[in-house]
Amino acid sequence: MSEAEEGRSYTVTSLHERDHKLLLFLHRTGIGPSQRLKVLSQNYDQTVSIELPDGEMVHNSILGRPAA
């Protein structure tokens, strides 16, 4: 996600990560395989703002560089 284009939507195909805590964080954020998300902005502070659909609702999250 750290290199994704602003305003584009993506589908997470897989998560390859050895850090169990990071995988748990992503899962709790709602990010996992087959999840759709939209990159809202690539921020100056190296965070990434994303939009995640959740049923009929949408919520926004900000990911730091290690998670993005």
N, C-alpha and C positions, 0 to 999 in steps of 0.2 A: 504494500500500500504506500510505502514511502516514495515510490516512483510513479504512482498512478496519477492520471490527469484529473485536474479539478473539473467538476461538473459531469463526469462520466460515471456510469453504473457498471458494476462488476459482479461476478459470481465467484465465490470462494470455491475452488475446486478441491483443495486439500490443505492441511496444516502439517508441515514437517518441522517439528521443533523438539529438541531434547529437554528443554527446560519445562518441567512439569508445572511450575508456578505460572509461567507465561501461558501455557495451554489452558490452565484453569481460569486465568484472567480473561482470555479471549472467549472461552465458553460462557463465563458469567456476563460478559459484555454482549453476547448474542452472536458472536462470530464463529462460524464453523462451516464444514463442508456443505455445499449447496445453498449457503446463505447469500442473498443479494444485498449489496450495499452500494451507496453512492458516495463518492469522494466530494465533499463540499469545498474544502480548501486545504492547500499545503501551506502551513503557517510559518512565519519567520522564525519562530522558536523551535522549529523542527518537529512540531506536532502535526497530526493530520486530523481534520474534522470530518466525520463520516455521518451518514444517515442510514439507519437500519430499519427496514419495515418489520413490524411485529404484529402480524394479523392485520387488523384494520387500523392499527396505530403505527406511528413512525416515531422513533426516538433518535436523538443525536448523541454522539460520543466524540470525545477527543482522545486520540491515542498518542502517547509519547513515542519517540524514535525507536526504542527497543521493541515495542509492541507493533509498530507500523512496519 
